[in-house]
Amino acid sequence: MAEGFDTADIAVKPSYSERTIKNVLHEVITRLQFHNRSHAVAYAMRQGLI
């Protein structure tokens, strides 16, 4: 996400389905109470995770 890839591009490298990636992203965003993907990326960058 941080590099600008869409869901389909993210799914290719680990050989997951696009739907699986969407589900994982939705769970992370919901559990951590982010507003959207950009908010999640900004948080990860501030925390030094990426």
mmCIF entry with sequence, helices, sheets and N, C-alpha, C, O atoms, coordinates in Angstrom:
data_MODEL
# 
_entry.id   MODEL 
# 
_entity.id                         1 
_entity.type                       polymer 
_entity.pdbx_number_of_molecules   1 
# 
_entity_poly.entity_id                      1 
_entity_poly.type                           'polypeptide(L)' 
_entity_poly.nstd_linkage                   no 
_entity_poly.nstd_monomer                   no 
_entity_poly.pdbx_seq_one_letter_code       MAEGFDTADIAVKPSYSERTIKNVLHEVITRLQFHNRSHAVAYAMRQGLI 
_entity_poly.pdbx_seq_one_letter_code_can   MAEGFDTADIAVKPSYSERTIKNVLHEVITRLQFHNRSHAVAYAMRQGLI 
_entity_poly.pdbx_strand_id                 A 
# 
loop_
_entity_poly_seq.entity_id 
_entity_poly_seq.num 
_entity_poly_seq.mon_id 
_entity_poly_seq.hetero 
1 1  MET n 
1 2  ALA n 
1 3  GLU n 
1 4  GLY n 
1 5  PHE n 
1 6  ASP n 
1 7  THR n 
1 8  ALA n 
1 9  ASP n 
1 10 ILE n 
1 11 ALA n 
1 12 VAL n 
1 13 LYS n 
1 14 PRO n 
1 15 SER n 
1 16 TYR n 
1 17 SER n 
1 18 GLU n 
1 19 ARG n 
1 20 THR n 
1 21 ILE n 
1 22 LYS n 
1 23 ASN n 
1 24 VAL n 
1 25 LEU n 
1 26 HIS n 
1 27 GLU n 
1 28 VAL n 
1 29 ILE n 
1 30 THR n 
1 31 ARG n 
1 32 LEU n 
1 33 GLN n 
1 34 PHE n 
1 35 HIS n 
1 36 ASN n 
1 37 ARG n 
1 38 SER n 
1 39 HIS n 
1 40 ALA n 
1 41 VAL n 
1 42 ALA n 
1 43 TYR n 
1 44 ALA n 
1 45 MET n 
1 46 ARG n 
1 47 GLN n 
1 48 GLY n 
1 49 LEU n 
1 50 ILE n 
# 
_struct_asym.id          A 
_struct_asym.entity_id   1 
# 
loop_
_struct_conf.conf_type_id 
_struct_conf.id 
_struct_conf.pdbx_PDB_helix_id 
_struct_conf.beg_label_comp_id 
_struct_conf.beg_label_asym_id 
_struct_conf.beg_label_seq_id 
_struct_conf.pdbx_beg_PDB_ins_code 
_struct_conf.end_label_comp_id 
_struct_conf.end_label_asym_id 
_struct_conf.end_label_seq_id 
_struct_conf.pdbx_end_PDB_ins_code 
_struct_conf.beg_auth_comp_id 
_struct_conf.beg_auth_asym_id 
_struct_conf.beg_auth_seq_id 
_struct_conf.end_auth_comp_id 
_struct_conf.end_auth_asym_id 
_struct_conf.end_auth_seq_id 
_struct_conf.pdbx_PDB_helix_class 
_struct_conf.details 
_struct_conf.pdbx_PDB_helix_length 
HELX_P HELX_P1 AA1 THR A 7  ? VAL A 12 ? THR A 7  VAL A 12 1 ? 6  
HELX_P HELX_P2 AA2 GLU A 18 ? ARG A 31 ? GLU A 18 ARG A 31 1 ? 14 
HELX_P HELX_P3 AA3 ARG A 37 ? ARG A 46 ? ARG A 37 ARG A 46 1 ? 10 
# 
_struct_conf_type.id          HELX_P 
_struct_conf_type.criteria    ? 
_struct_conf_type.reference   ? 
# 
loop_
_atom_site.group_PDB 
_atom_site.id 
_atom_site.type_symbol 
_atom_site.label_atom_id 
_atom_site.label_alt_id 
_atom_site.label_comp_id 
_atom_site.label_asym_id 
_atom_site.label_entity_id 
_atom_site.label_seq_id 
_atom_site.pdbx_PDB_ins_code 
_atom_site.Cartn_x 
_atom_site.Cartn_y 
_atom_site.Cartn_z 
_atom_site.occupancy 
_atom_site.B_iso_or_equiv 
_atom_site.pdbx_formal_charge 
_atom_site.auth_seq_id 
_atom_site.auth_comp_id 
_atom_site.auth_asym_id 
_atom_site.auth_atom_id 
_atom_site.pdbx_PDB_model_num 
ATOM 1   N N  . MET A 1 1  ? 0.829   -1.180  0.000  1.00 0.00 ? 1  MET A N  1 
ATOM 2   C CA . MET A 1 1  ? 0.000   0.000   0.000  1.00 0.00 ? 1  MET A CA 1 
ATOM 3   C C  . MET A 1 1  ? 0.874   1.243   0.000  1.00 0.00 ? 1  MET A C  1 
ATOM 4   O O  . MET A 1 1  ? 0.593   2.202   -0.719 1.00 0.00 ? 1  MET A O  1 
ATOM 5   N N  . ALA A 1 2  ? 1.929   1.234   0.799  1.00 0.00 ? 2  ALA A N  1 
ATOM 6   C CA . ALA A 1 2  ? 2.769   2.422   0.931  1.00 0.00 ? 2  ALA A CA 1 
ATOM 7   C C  . ALA A 1 2  ? 3.473   2.760   -0.376 1.00 0.00 ? 2  ALA A C  1 
ATOM 8   O O  . ALA A 1 2  ? 3.826   3.916   -0.608 1.00 0.00 ? 2  ALA A O  1 
ATOM 9   N N  . GLU A 1 3  ? 3.680   1.769   -1.227 1.00 0.00 ? 3  GLU A N  1 
ATOM 10  C CA . GLU A 1 3  ? 4.358   1.999   -2.497 1.00 0.00 ? 3  GLU A CA 1 
ATOM 11  C C  . GLU A 1 3  ? 3.378   2.293   -3.625 1.00 0.00 ? 3  GLU A C  1 
ATOM 12  O O  . GLU A 1 3  ? 3.779   2.424   -4.781 1.00 0.00 ? 3  GLU A O  1 
ATOM 13  N N  . GLY A 1 4  ? 2.105   2.395   -3.293 1.00 0.00 ? 4  GLY A N  1 
ATOM 14  C CA . GLY A 1 4  ? 1.106   2.764   -4.283 1.00 0.00 ? 4  GLY A CA 1 
ATOM 15  C C  . GLY A 1 4  ? 0.476   1.613   -5.050 1.00 0.00 ? 4  GLY A C  1 
ATOM 16  O O  . GLY A 1 4  ? -0.246  1.840   -6.021 1.00 0.00 ? 4  GLY A O  1 
ATOM 17  N N  . PHE A 1 5  ? 0.737   0.389   -4.631 1.00 0.00 ? 5  PHE A N  1 
ATOM 18  C CA . PHE A 1 5  ? 0.151   -0.757  -5.315 1.00 0.00 ? 5  PHE A CA 1 
ATOM 19  C C  . PHE A 1 5  ? -1.322  -0.900  -4.963 1.00 0.00 ? 5  PHE A C  1 
ATOM 20  O O  . PHE A 1 5  ? -1.733  -0.597  -3.843 1.00 0.00 ? 5  PHE A O  1 
ATOM 21  N N  . ASP A 1 6  ? -2.107  -1.361  -5.916 1.00 0.00 ? 6  ASP A N  1 
ATOM 22  C CA . ASP A 1 6  ? -3.511  -1.618  -5.614 1.00 0.00 ? 6  ASP A CA 1 
ATOM 23  C C  . ASP A 1 6  ? -3.642  -3.042  -5.066 1.00 0.00 ? 6  ASP A C  1 
ATOM 24  O O  . ASP A 1 6  ? -2.655  -3.773  -4.989 1.00 0.00 ? 6  ASP A O  1 
ATOM 25  N N  . THR A 1 7  ? -4.834  -3.422  -4.697 1.00 0.00 ? 7  THR A N  1 
ATOM 26  C CA . THR A 1 7  ? -5.067  -4.710  -4.050 1.00 0.00 ? 7  THR A CA 1 
ATOM 27  C C  . THR A 1 7  ? -4.611  -5.882  -4.917 1.00 0.00 ? 7  THR A C  1 
ATOM 28  O O  . THR A 1 7  ? -4.018  -6.832  -4.405 1.00 0.00 ? 7  THR A O  1 
ATOM 29  N N  . ALA A 1 8  ? -4.879  -5.829  -6.209 1.00 0.00 ? 8  ALA A N  1 
ATOM 30  C CA . ALA A 1 8  ? -4.481  -6.925  -7.107 1.00 0.00 ? 8  ALA A CA 1 
ATOM 31  C C  . ALA A 1 8  ? -2.965  -7.064  -7.155 1.00 0.00 ? 8  ALA A C  1 
ATOM 32  O O  . ALA A 1 8  ? -2.449  -8.182  -7.148 1.00 0.00 ? 8  ALA A O  1 
ATOM 33  N N  . ASP A 1 9  ? -2.252  -5.956  -7.204 1.00 0.00 ? 9  ASP A N  1 
ATOM 34  C CA . ASP A 1 9  ? -0.790  -6.000  -7.235 1.00 0.00 ? 9  ASP A CA 1 
ATOM 35  C C  . ASP A 1 9  ? -0.220  -6.548  -5.938 1.00 0.00 ? 9  ASP A C  1 
ATOM 36  O O  . ASP A 1 9  ? 0.764   -7.288  -5.952 1.00 0.00 ? 9  ASP A O  1 
ATOM 37  N N  . ILE A 1 10 ? -0.827  -6.192  -4.827 1.00 0.00 ? 10 ILE A N  1 
ATOM 38  C CA . ILE A 1 10 ? -0.367  -6.675  -3.526 1.00 0.00 ? 10 ILE A CA 1 
ATOM 39  C C  . ILE A 1 10 ? -0.556  -8.190  -3.430 1.00 0.00 ? 10 ILE A C  1 
ATOM 40  O O  . ILE A 1 10 ? 0.270   -8.876  -2.827 1.00 0.00 ? 10 ILE A O  1 
ATOM 41  N N  . ALA A 1 11 ? -1.611  -8.709  -4.004 1.00 0.00 ? 11 ALA A N  1 
ATOM 42  C CA . ALA A 1 11 ? -1.943  -10.135 -3.906 1.00 0.00 ? 11 ALA A CA 1 
ATOM 43  C C  . ALA A 1 11 ? -1.011  -11.018 -4.724 1.00 0.00 ? 11 ALA A C  1 
ATOM 44  O O  . ALA A 1 11 ? -0.872  -12.203 -4.422 1.00 0.00 ? 11 ALA A O  1 
ATOM 45  N N  . VAL A 1 12 ? -0.377  -10.477 -5.738 1.00 0.00 ? 12 VAL A N  1 
ATOM 46  C CA . VAL A 1 12 ? 0.435   -11.290 -6.647 1.00 0.00 ? 12 VAL A CA 1 
ATOM 47  C C  . VAL A 1 12 ? 1.669   -11.884 -5.964 1.00 0.00 ? 12 VAL A C  1 
ATOM 48  O O  . VAL A 1 12 ? 1.921   -13.083 -6.085 1.00 0.00 ? 12 VAL A O  1 
ATOM 49  N N  . LYS A 1 13 ? 2.432   -11.065 -5.253 1.00 0.00 ? 13 LYS A N  1 
ATOM 50  C CA . LYS A 1 13 ? 3.700   -11.530 -4.695 1.00 0.00 ? 13 LYS A CA 1 
ATOM 51  C C  . LYS A 1 13 ? 3.539   -12.700 -3.724 1.00 0.00 ? 13 LYS A C  1 
ATOM 52  O O  . LYS A 1 13 ? 4.246   -13.695 -3.881 1.00 0.00 ? 13 LYS A O  1 
ATOM 53  N N  . PRO A 1 14 ? 2.650   -12.640 -2.733 1.00 0.00 ? 14 PRO A N  1 
ATOM 54  C CA . PRO A 1 14 ? 2.512   -13.788 -1.819 1.00 0.00 ? 14 PRO A CA 1 
ATOM 55  C C  . PRO A 1 14 ? 1.561   -14.876 -2.336 1.00 0.00 ? 14 PRO A C  1 
ATOM 56  O O  . PRO A 1 14 ? 1.282   -15.843 -1.628 1.00 0.00 ? 14 PRO A O  1 
ATOM 57  N N  . SER A 1 15 ? 1.071   -14.720 -3.549 1.00 0.00 ? 15 SER A N  1 
ATOM 58  C CA . SER A 1 15 ? 0.156   -15.693 -4.172 1.00 0.00 ? 15 SER A CA 1 
ATOM 59  C C  . SER A 1 15 ? -1.150  -15.863 -3.402 1.00 0.00 ? 15 SER A C  1 
ATOM 60  O O  . SER A 1 15 ? -1.651  -16.978 -3.255 1.00 0.00 ? 15 SER A O  1 
ATOM 61  N N  . TYR A 1 16 ? -1.693  -14.755 -2.913 1.00 0.00 ? 16 TYR A N  1 
ATOM 62  C CA . TYR A 1 16 ? -2.993  -14.758 -2.269 1.00 0.00 ? 16 TYR A CA 1 
ATOM 63  C C  . TYR A 1 16 ? -4.025  -14.220 -3.253 1.00 0.00 ? 16 TYR A C  1 
ATOM 64  O O  . TYR A 1 16 ? -3.681  -13.572 -4.242 1.00 0.00 ? 16 TYR A O  1 
ATOM 65  N N  . SER A 1 17 ? -5.281  -14.495 -2.972 1.00 0.00 ? 17 SER A N  1 
ATOM 66  C CA . SER A 1 17 ? -6.327  -13.936 -3.815 1.00 0.00 ? 17 SER A CA 1 
ATOM 67  C C  . SER A 1 17 ? -6.529  -12.471 -3.458 1.00 0.00 ? 17 SER A C  1 
ATOM 68  O O  . SER A 1 17 ? -6.202  -12.029 -2.356 1.00 0.00 ? 17 SER A O  1 
ATOM 69  N N  . GLU A 1 18 ? -7.063  -11.745 -4.397 1.00 0.00 ? 18 GLU A N  1 
ATOM 70  C CA . GLU A 1 18 ? -7.353  -10.332 -4.161 1.00 0.00 ? 18 GLU A CA 1 
ATOM 71  C C  . GLU A 1 18 ? -8.350  -10.182 -3.016 1.00 0.00 ? 18 GLU A C  1 
ATOM 72  O O  . GLU A 1 18 ? -8.267  -9.243  -2.225 1.00 0.00 ? 18 GLU A O  1 
ATOM 73  N N  . ARG A 1 19 ? -9.278  -11.108 -2.941 1.00 0.00 ? 19 ARG A N  1 
ATOM 74  C CA . ARG A 1 19 ? -10.294 -11.064 -1.885 1.00 0.00 ? 19 ARG A CA 1 
ATOM 75  C C  . ARG A 1 19 ? -9.665  -11.234 -0.496 1.00 0.00 ? 19 ARG A C  1 
ATOM 76  O O  . ARG A 1 19 ? -10.066 -10.564 0.456  1.00 0.00 ? 19 ARG A O  1 
ATOM 77  N N  . THR A 1 20 ? -8.687  -12.126 -0.387 1.00 0.00 ? 20 THR A N  1 
ATOM 78  C CA . THR A 1 20 ? -7.995  -12.332 0.886  1.00 0.00 ? 20 THR A CA 1 
ATOM 79  C C  . THR A 1 20 ? -7.297  -11.050 1.325  1.00 0.00 ? 20 THR A C  1 
ATOM 80  O O  . THR A 1 20 ? -7.367  -10.672 2.495  1.00 0.00 ? 20 THR A O  1 
ATOM 81  N N  . ILE A 1 21 ? -6.634  -10.390 0.404  1.00 0.00 ? 21 ILE A N  1 
ATOM 82  C CA . ILE A 1 21 ? -5.943  -9.138  0.718  1.00 0.00 ? 21 ILE A CA 1 
ATOM 83  C C  . ILE A 1 21 ? -6.947  -8.088  1.163  1.00 0.00 ? 21 ILE A C  1 
ATOM 84  O O  . ILE A 1 21 ? -6.700  -7.365  2.129  1.00 0.00 ? 21 ILE A O  1 
ATOM 85  N N  . LYS A 1 22 ? -8.078  -7.995  0.470  1.00 0.00 ? 22 LYS A N  1 
ATOM 86  C CA . LYS A 1 22 ? -9.109  -7.033  0.863  1.00 0.00 ? 22 LYS A CA 1 
ATOM 87  C C  . LYS A 1 22 ? -9.611  -7.312  2.274  1.00 0.00 ? 22 LYS A C  1 
ATOM 88  O O  . LYS A 1 22 ? -9.808  -6.387  3.061  1.00 0.00 ? 22 LYS A O  1 
ATOM 89  N N  . ASN A 1 23 ? -9.818  -8.589  2.594  1.00 0.00 ? 23 ASN A N  1 
ATOM 90  C CA . ASN A 1 23 ? -10.293 -8.959  3.925  1.00 0.00 ? 23 ASN A CA 1 
ATOM 91  C C  . ASN A 1 23 ? -9.275  -8.608  5.006  1.00 0.00 ? 23 ASN A C  1 
ATOM 92  O O  . ASN A 1 23 ? -9.641  -8.078  6.055  1.00 0.00 ? 23 ASN A O  1 
ATOM 93  N N  . VAL A 1 24 ? -8.012  -8.896  4.758  1.00 0.00 ? 24 VAL A N  1 
ATOM 94  C CA . VAL A 1 24 ? -6.967  -8.601  5.736  1.00 0.00 ? 24 VAL A CA 1 
ATOM 95  C C  . VAL A 1 24 ? -6.857  -7.097  5.954  1.00 0.00 ? 24 VAL A C  1 
ATOM 96  O O  . VAL A 1 24 ? -6.794  -6.640  7.095  1.00 0.00 ? 24 VAL A O  1 
ATOM 97  N N  . LEU A 1 25 ? -6.833  -6.326  4.875  1.00 0.00 ? 25 LEU A N  1 
ATOM 98  C CA . LEU A 1 25 ? -6.744  -4.874  4.998  1.00 0.00 ? 25 LEU A CA 1 
ATOM 99  C C  . LEU A 1 25 ? -7.944  -4.307  5.744  1.00 0.00 ? 25 LEU A C  1 
ATOM 100 O O  . LEU A 1 25 ? -7.799  -3.412  6.577  1.00 0.00 ? 25 LEU A O  1 
ATOM 101 N N  . HIS A 1 26 ? -9.124  -4.828  5.446  1.00 0.00 ? 26 HIS A N  1 
ATOM 102 C CA . HIS A 1 26 ? -10.327 -4.363  6.133  1.00 0.00 ? 26 HIS A CA 1 
ATOM 103 C C  . HIS A 1 26 ? -10.243 -4.642  7.638  1.00 0.00 ? 26 HIS A C  1 
ATOM 104 O O  . HIS A 1 26 ? -10.587 -3.786  8.452  1.00 0.00 ? 26 HIS A O  1 
ATOM 105 N N  . GLU A 1 27 ? -9.785  -5.839  7.998  1.00 0.00 ? 27 GLU A N  1 
ATOM 106 C CA . GLU A 1 27 ? -9.662  -6.198  9.415  1.00 0.00 ? 27 GLU A CA 1 
ATOM 107 C C  . GLU A 1 27 ? -8.667  -5.290  10.135 1.00 0.00 ? 27 GLU A C  1 
ATOM 108 O O  . GLU A 1 27 ? -8.939  -4.820  11.240 1.00 0.00 ? 27 GLU A O  1 
ATOM 109 N N  . VAL A 1 28 ? -7.520  -5.045  9.512  1.00 0.00 ? 28 VAL A N  1 
ATOM 110 C CA . VAL A 1 28 ? -6.504  -4.186  10.138 1.00 0.00 ? 28 VAL A CA 1 
ATOM 111 C C  . VAL A 1 28 ? -7.034  -2.770  10.310 1.00 0.00 ? 28 VAL A C  1 
ATOM 112 O O  . VAL A 1 28 ? -6.910  -2.175  11.380 1.00 0.00 ? 28 VAL A O  1 
ATOM 113 N N  . ILE A 1 29 ? -7.623  -2.240  9.254  1.00 0.00 ? 29 ILE A N  1 
ATOM 114 C CA . ILE A 1 29 ? -8.133  -0.869  9.297  1.00 0.00 ? 29 ILE A CA 1 
ATOM 115 C C  . ILE A 1 29 ? -9.249  -0.739  10.335 1.00 0.00 ? 29 ILE A C  1 
ATOM 116 O O  . ILE A 1 29 ? -9.314  0.257   11.055 1.00 0.00 ? 29 ILE A O  1 
ATOM 117 N N  . THR A 1 30 ? -10.112 -1.727  10.411 1.00 0.00 ? 30 THR A N  1 
ATOM 118 C CA . THR A 1 30 ? -11.225 -1.696  11.365 1.00 0.00 ? 30 THR A CA 1 
ATOM 119 C C  . THR A 1 30 ? -10.737 -1.843  12.805 1.00 0.00 ? 30 THR A C  1 
ATOM 120 O O  . THR A 1 30 ? -11.128 -1.066  13.675 1.00 0.00 ? 30 THR A O  1 
ATOM 121 N N  . ARG A 1 31 ? -9.891  -2.828  13.056 1.00 0.00 ? 31 ARG A N  1 
ATOM 122 C CA . ARG A 1 31 ? -9.423  -3.084  14.424 1.00 0.00 ? 31 ARG A CA 1 
ATOM 123 C C  . ARG A 1 31 ? -8.609  -1.926  14.991 1.00 0.00 ? 31 ARG A C  1 
ATOM 124 O O  . ARG A 1 31 ? -8.705  -1.610  16.177 1.00 0.00 ? 31 ARG A O  1 
ATOM 125 N N  . LEU A 1 32 ? -7.812  -1.302  14.139 1.00 0.00 ? 32 LEU A N  1 
ATOM 126 C CA . LEU A 1 32 ? -6.970  -0.204  14.616 1.00 0.00 ? 32 LEU A CA 1 
ATOM 127 C C  . LEU A 1 32 ? -7.651  1.153   14.477 1.00 0.00 ? 32 LEU A C  1 
ATOM 128 O O  . LEU A 1 32 ? -7.061  2.190   14.779 1.00 0.00 ? 32 LEU A O  1 
ATOM 129 N N  . GLN A 1 33 ? -8.880  1.130   14.025 1.00 0.00 ? 33 GLN A N  1 
ATOM 130 C CA . GLN A 1 33 ? -9.724  2.320   13.913 1.00 0.00 ? 33 GLN A CA 1 
ATOM 131 C C  . GLN A 1 33 ? -9.121  3.411   13.023 1.00 0.00 ? 33 GLN A C  1 
ATOM 132 O O  . GLN A 1 33 ? -9.165  4.596   13.350 1.00 0.00 ? 33 GLN A O  1 
ATOM 133 N N  . PHE A 1 34 ? -8.557  2.977   11.887 1.00 0.00 ? 34 PHE A N  1 
ATOM 134 C CA . PHE A 1 34 ? -8.060  3.931   10.899 1.00 0.00 ? 34 PHE A CA 1 
ATOM 135 C C  . PHE A 1 34 ? -9.229  4.366   10.026 1.00 0.00 ? 34 PHE A C  1 
ATOM 136 O O  . PHE A 1 34 ? -10.238 3.667   9.933  1.00 0.00 ? 34 PHE A O  1 
ATOM 137 N N  . HIS A 1 35 ? -9.089  5.510   9.395  1.00 0.00 ? 35 HIS A N  1 
ATOM 138 C CA . HIS A 1 35 ? -10.155 6.023   8.536  1.00 0.00 ? 35 HIS A CA 1 
ATOM 139 C C  . HIS A 1 35 ? -10.092 5.425   7.138  1.00 0.00 ? 35 HIS A C  1 
ATOM 140 O O  . HIS A 1 35 ? -11.124 5.239   6.493  1.00 0.00 ? 35 HIS A O  1 
ATOM 141 N N  . ASN A 1 36 ? -8.889  5.123   6.669  1.00 0.00 ? 36 ASN A N  1 
ATOM 142 C CA . ASN A 1 36 ? -8.707  4.578   5.322  1.00 0.00 ? 36 ASN A CA 1 
ATOM 143 C C  . ASN A 1 36 ? -7.291  4.015   5.201  1.00 0.00 ? 36 ASN A C  1 
ATOM 144 O O  . ASN A 1 36 ? -6.537  3.997   6.174  1.00 0.00 ? 36 ASN A O  1 
ATOM 145 N N  . ARG A 1 37 ? -6.937  3.557   3.999  1.00 0.00 ? 37 ARG A N  1 
ATOM 146 C CA . ARG A 1 37 ? -5.609  2.974   3.776  1.00 0.00 ? 37 ARG A CA 1 
ATOM 147 C C  . ARG A 1 37 ? -4.496  3.988   3.993  1.00 0.00 ? 37 ARG A C  1 
ATOM 148 O O  . ARG A 1 37 ? -3.445  3.656   4.543  1.00 0.00 ? 37 ARG A O  1 
ATOM 149 N N  . SER A 1 38 ? -4.723  5.208   3.567  1.00 0.00 ? 38 SER A N  1 
ATOM 150 C CA . SER A 1 38 ? -3.702  6.250   3.735  1.00 0.00 ? 38 SER A CA 1 
ATOM 151 C C  . SER A 1 38 ? -3.407  6.496   5.209  1.00 0.00 ? 38 SER A C  1 
ATOM 152 O O  . SER A 1 38 ? -2.256  6.693   5.598  1.00 0.00 ? 38 SER A O  1 
ATOM 153 N N  . HIS A 1 39 ? -4.438  6.483   6.007  1.00 0.00 ? 39 HIS A N  1 
ATOM 154 C CA . HIS A 1 39 ? -4.269  6.657   7.450  1.00 0.00 ? 39 HIS A CA 1 
ATOM 155 C C  . HIS A 1 39 ? -3.432  5.508   8.014  1.00 0.00 ? 39 HIS A C  1 
ATOM 156 O O  . HIS A 1 39 ? -2.563  5.738   8.855  1.00 0.00 ? 39 HIS A O  1 
ATOM 157 N N  . ALA A 1 40 ? -3.678  4.288   7.568  1.00 0.00 ? 40 ALA A N  1 
ATOM 158 C CA . ALA A 1 40 ? -2.923  3.124   8.028  1.00 0.00 ? 40 ALA A CA 1 
ATOM 159 C C  . ALA A 1 40 ? -1.456  3.236   7.638  1.00 0.00 ? 40 ALA A C  1 
ATOM 160 O O  . ALA A 1 40 ? -0.578  2.944   8.450  1.00 0.00 ? 40 ALA A O  1 
ATOM 161 N N  . VAL A 1 41 ? -1.179  3.654   6.411  1.00 0.00 ? 41 VAL A N  1 
ATOM 162 C CA . VAL A 1 41 ? 0.196   3.810   5.943  1.00 0.00 ? 41 VAL A CA 1 
ATOM 163 C C  . VAL A 1 41 ? 0.911   4.908   6.734  1.00 0.00 ? 41 VAL A C  1 
ATOM 164 O O  . VAL A 1 41 ? 2.056   4.729   7.151  1.00 0.00 ? 41 VAL A O  1 
ATOM 165 N N  . ALA A 1 42 ? 0.243   6.031   6.939  1.00 0.00 ? 42 ALA A N  1 
ATOM 166 C CA . ALA A 1 42 ? 0.836   7.132   7.697  1.00 0.00 ? 42 ALA A CA 1 
ATOM 167 C C  . ALA A 1 42 ? 1.186   6.685   9.110  1.00 0.00 ? 42 ALA A C  1 
ATOM 168 O O  . ALA A 1 42 ? 2.257   7.025   9.612  1.00 0.00 ? 42 ALA A O  1 
ATOM 169 N N  . TYR A 1 43 ? 0.319   5.943   9.748  1.00 0.00 ? 43 TYR A N  1 
ATOM 170 C CA . TYR A 1 43 ? 0.571   5.427   11.083 1.00 0.00 ? 43 TYR A CA 1 
ATOM 171 C C  . TYR A 1 43 ? 1.793   4.506   11.087 1.00 0.00 ? 43 TYR A C  1 
ATOM 172 O O  . TYR A 1 43 ? 2.672   4.635   11.939 1.00 0.00 ? 43 TYR A O  1 
ATOM 173 N N  . ALA A 1 44 ? 1.840   3.583   10.135 1.00 0.00 ? 44 ALA A N  1 
ATOM 174 C CA . ALA A 1 44 ? 2.952   2.640   10.055 1.00 0.00 ? 44 ALA A CA 1 
ATOM 175 C C  . ALA A 1 44 ? 4.278   3.371   9.840  1.00 0.00 ? 44 ALA A C  1 
ATOM 176 O O  . ALA A 1 44 ? 5.302   2.975   10.397 1.00 0.00 ? 44 ALA A O  1 
ATOM 177 N N  . MET A 1 45 ? 4.263   4.420   9.048  1.00 0.00 ? 45 MET A N  1 
ATOM 178 C CA . MET A 1 45 ? 5.484   5.187   8.808  1.00 0.00 ? 45 MET A CA 1 
ATOM 179 C C  . MET A 1 45 ? 5.913   5.929   10.078 1.00 0.00 ? 45 MET A C  1 
ATOM 180 O O  . MET A 1 45 ? 7.098   5.945   10.410 1.00 0.00 ? 45 MET A O  1 
ATOM 181 N N  . ARG A 1 46 ? 4.979   6.530   10.776 1.00 0.00 ? 46 ARG A N  1 
ATOM 182 C CA . ARG A 1 46 ? 5.298   7.246   12.009 1.00 0.00 ? 46 ARG A CA 1 
ATOM 183 C C  . ARG A 1 46 ? 5.868   6.315   13.074 1.00 0.00 ? 46 ARG A C  1 
ATOM 184 O O  . ARG A 1 46 ? 6.720   6.713   13.868 1.00 0.00 ? 46 ARG A O  1 
ATOM 185 N N  . GLN A 1 47 ? 5.387   5.065   13.082 1.00 0.00 ? 47 GLN A N  1 
ATOM 186 C CA . GLN A 1 47 ? 5.838   4.093   14.070 1.00 0.00 ? 47 GLN A CA 1 
ATOM 187 C C  . GLN A 1 47 ? 7.140   3.402   13.673 1.00 0.00 ? 47 GLN A C  1 
ATOM 188 O O  . GLN A 1 47 ? 7.697   2.622   14.445 1.00 0.00 ? 47 GLN A O  1 
ATOM 189 N N  . GLY A 1 48 ? 7.619   3.694   12.464 1.00 0.00 ? 48 GLY A N  1 
ATOM 190 C CA . GLY A 1 48 ? 8.854   3.079   11.983 1.00 0.00 ? 48 GLY A CA 1 
ATOM 191 C C  . GLY A 1 48 ? 8.684   1.655   11.497 1.00 0.00 ? 48 GLY A C  1 
ATOM 192 O O  . GLY A 1 48 ? 9.662   0.914   11.393 1.00 0.00 ? 48 GLY A O  1 
ATOM 193 N N  . LEU A 1 49 ? 7.461   1.263   11.199 1.00 0.00 ? 49 LEU A N  1 
ATOM 194 C CA . LEU A 1 49 ? 7.193   -0.096  10.735 1.00 0.00 ? 49 LEU A CA 1 
ATOM 195 C C  . LEU A 1 49 ? 7.557   -0.273  9.264  1.00 0.00 ? 49 LEU A C  1 
ATOM 196 O O  . LEU A 1 49 ? 7.885   -1.368  8.809  1.00 0.00 ? 49 LEU A O  1 
ATOM 197 N N  . ILE A 1 50 ? 7.488   0.838   8.538  1.00 0.00 ? 50 ILE A N  1 
ATOM 198 C CA . ILE A 1 50 ? 7.870   0.819   7.121  1.00 0.00 ? 50 ILE A CA 1 
ATOM 199 C C  . ILE A 1 50 ? 8.700   2.035   6.801  1.00 0.00 ? 50 ILE A C  1 
ATOM 200 O O  . ILE A 1 50 ? 9.124   2.211   5.659  1.00 0.00 ? 50 ILE A O  1 
# 
